[in-house]
Amino acid sequence: MKKLDRIVASKLLKIKAVKLQPSNPFIWASGWKSPIYCDNRKTLSYPDLRNFIKIELARIIREKYETVDAIAGVATGAIAQGAMVAEELGLPFVYVRSSPKDHGLENLIEGDLKPKMKVVVIEDLISTGGSSLKAVEAIRRDGSDVIGMLAIFTYGFPEAEKAFRKAKVELTALSNYDAVLETALATNYIHQSELQTLQEWRMSPSTWQPK
């Protein structure tokens, strides 16, 4: 039986939410050159996959976090998935902005989060972990406790893993970079000759250059 991370990797590749182009890399907003691009917002356009992701995220939360009081989504990519997971679990939902509103109440957290609530954060994608952990900091400053974070996909960068350990946040992802490479290789999406390039990028993404 296929592991969940391979199943999700296959589904993401099928709808082109994940694309691999080792010989024609993408340019990220950070300026990094990358042989992979992931846009999990595309999953929202496919009802079966959207529902599958919601159910799996909710299942993991039920199994790992029995004391959860609320679900928080990280804006903007995880707002929809977070709200659907909260609905599935019958829990309150909030979302965390990347920066406060410049008008009105200038909220950073949108919704009603009570002090001392135990919160599970939902993310669509983990790269360096910076924006995800800023959301965690905001929730903690607000007086609530982040007991875990779930994501659809993580690149598994060493610096991100270090940052999550330092912040004492347990991260669980439905799929990951290794699962995507294994699935892509098995389905002839990529060739064995491209595998080393793809693995090298993950170890040093900020300095990687295509050969």
C-alpha positions in Angstrom: 0.0 0.0 0.0 1.3 3.4 -0.9 2.2 5.8 1.9 0.1 8.9 2.3 3.0 11.2 1.2 3.4 9.3 -2.1 -0.4 9.4 -2.7 -0.5 13.1 -2.2 2.6 13.7 -4.3 1.0 11.8 -7.1 -2.2 13.9 -6.9 -0.2 17.2 -6.8 1.9 16.2 -9.8 -1.2 15.1 -11.7 -3.0 18.5 -11.5 0.4 20.4 -11.9 0.2 21.9 -8.4 3.8 20.7 -8.3 6.0 21.2 -11.4 9.6 20.0 -11.9 11.8 21.7 -14.4 15.5 20.9 -13.5 16.8 22.1 -16.9 14.6 25.2 -17.0 14.3 26.5 -13.4 11.7 28.8 -12.0 12.6 32.1 -10.3 11.0 32.5 -6.9 9.9 35.8 -5.4 13.0 35.6 -3.2 15.2 35.5 -6.4 16.2 31.9 -5.8 16.4 29.7 -8.8 14.4 26.5 -8.3 13.8 23.3 -10.3 10.4 22.9 -8.6 7.4 25.1 -8.2 4.5 24.3 -5.9 1.1 26.1 -5.8 -1.3 24.2 -3.6 -4.0 26.7 -4.2 -4.7 24.7 -7.4 -6.0 21.9 -5.2 -9.1 24.0 -4.4 -10.3 23.8 -8.0 -10.6 20.0 -7.8 -13.4 19.0 -5.5 -12.3 15.3 -4.9 -8.7 16.4 -4.1 -9.9 19.3 -2.0 -12.0 17.0 0.0 -9.3 14.4 0.3 -6.8 16.9 1.7 -9.4 18.3 4.2 -10.2 14.8 5.4 -6.6 13.8 5.8 -5.7 17.0 7.7 -8.7 16.5 10.0 -7.8 12.9 10.6 -4.3 13.7 11.6 -5.5 16.4 14.0 -8.0 14.0 15.6 -5.2 11.4 16.1 -2.5 13.8 17.3 -4.2 16.7 19.0 -7.2 15.6 21.1 -7.1 18.8 23.1 -7.3 21.3 20.1 -9.6 24.2 20.7 -9.3 26.1 17.4 -7.8 26.0 13.9 -5.8 28.8 12.4 -5.0 29.2 8.7 -2.0 31.2 7.5 -3.0 33.9 4.9 -3.5 33.6 2.1 -2.8 30.1 0.9 -4.2 28.2 3.8 -7.3 30.2 4.6 -9.6 28.0 2.6 -8.2 24.7 3.7 -8.0 25.8 7.3 -11.6 26.9 7.2 -12.7 23.5 5.7 -10.7 21.6 8.3 -12.3 23.6 11.1 -15.7 22.9 9.6 -14.9 19.2 9.5 -13.9 19.2 13.1 -16.6 21.5 14.3 -14.0 24.0 15.7 -13.6 27.8 15.7 -11.5 29.2 12.9 -9.2 32.2 12.6 -6.6 33.2 10.1 -3.3 35.1 10.5 -2.3 37.9 8.2 1.3 38.4 7.0 1.0 42.0 8.3 -1.7 43.9 10.3 -4.4 45.7 8.4 -3.6 49.4 7.8 -7.1 50.5 8.7 -9.9 49.7 11.2 -8.8 47.6 14.1 -5.4 46.8 12.4 -5.9 43.1 13.2 -3.2 40.6 12.6 -5.4 37.7 13.6 -8.8 37.7 12.0 -11.5 36.0 14.0 -12.2 35.4 17.7 -9.3 33.6 19.3 -9.7 33.3 23.1 -6.7 33.4 25.5 -5.2 30.1 26.4 -6.8 28.3 23.5 -4.9 25.3 22.1 -4.4 26.0 18.4 -3.4 23.9 15.4 -2.1 26.0 12.5 -2.8 25.0 8.9 -0.3 25.9 6.1 -0.4 25.1 2.4 3.4 25.1 1.8 6.5 25.1 4.0 9.7 26.5 2.3 12.0 28.3 4.8 9.3 28.4 7.4 9.6 32.1 8.0 6.1 33.2 7.3 4.6 30.1 9.0 6.5 30.7 12.2 5.6 34.4 12.2 2.0 33.2 12.3 2.9 31.0 15.3 4.5 34.0 17.0 1.4 36.1 16.5 -0.9 33.5 18.0 1.4 33.1 21.0 1.6 36.8 21.5 -2.2 36.8 21.5 -2.1 34.5 24.5 -2.9 31.2 22.9 -0.9 28.0 22.6 0.2 26.5 19.3 0.2 22.8 19.8 1.2 21.8 16.2 1.2 22.8 12.5 0.0 20.8 9.5 0.9 21.5 5.9 0.0 20.1 2.6 3.6 20.1 1.4 7.1 20.8 2.7 10.4 21.1 0.8 12.2 19.8 3.8 14.9 22.5 3.8 17.5 21.9 6.6 17.1 25.6 7.7 13.3 25.2 8.0 13.6 22.0 10.1 16.1 23.9 12.4 13.7 26.9 12.7 10.8 24.7 13.6 12.8 22.9 16.3 14.0 26.2 17.7 10.4 27.5 17.8 9.3 24.2 19.4 6.6 23.7 16.8 5.8 20.1 15.7 5.3 20.1 11.9 3.4 17.4 10.0 3.1 17.5 6.2 0.9 15.4 4.0 3.7 15.2 1.4 7.2 16.3 0.9 10.0 16.8 -1.6 11.4 13.3 -1.3 8.0 11.8 -2.0 7.6 14.0 -5.1 11.0 13.0 -6.4 10.3 9.3 -5.8 6.9 9.5 -7.5 8.1 11.6 -10.4 10.9 9.1 -11.0 8.6 6.1 -10.9 6.2 7.7 -13.4 8.9 8.9 -15.8 8.1 12.5 -15.1 11.8 12.9 -14.5 14.8 10.7 -15.4 17.4 9.2 -13.2 20.0 11.6 -14.7 18.0 14.6 -13.3 17.7 13.2 -9.8 21.1 14.4 -8.5 20.4 18.0 -9.6 17.1 18.0 -7.8 18.6 16.6 -4.7 21.5 19.2 -4.8 19.1 22.0 -5.0 17.3 21.1 -1.8 20.5 21.1 0.2 21.5 24.6 -0.8 18.5 26.3 -2.5 19.7 29.9 -2.0 23.0 29.4 -3.9 22.0 26.6 -6.4 22.7 27.1 -10.0 21.4 24.9 -12.9 24.1 23.0 -14.7 
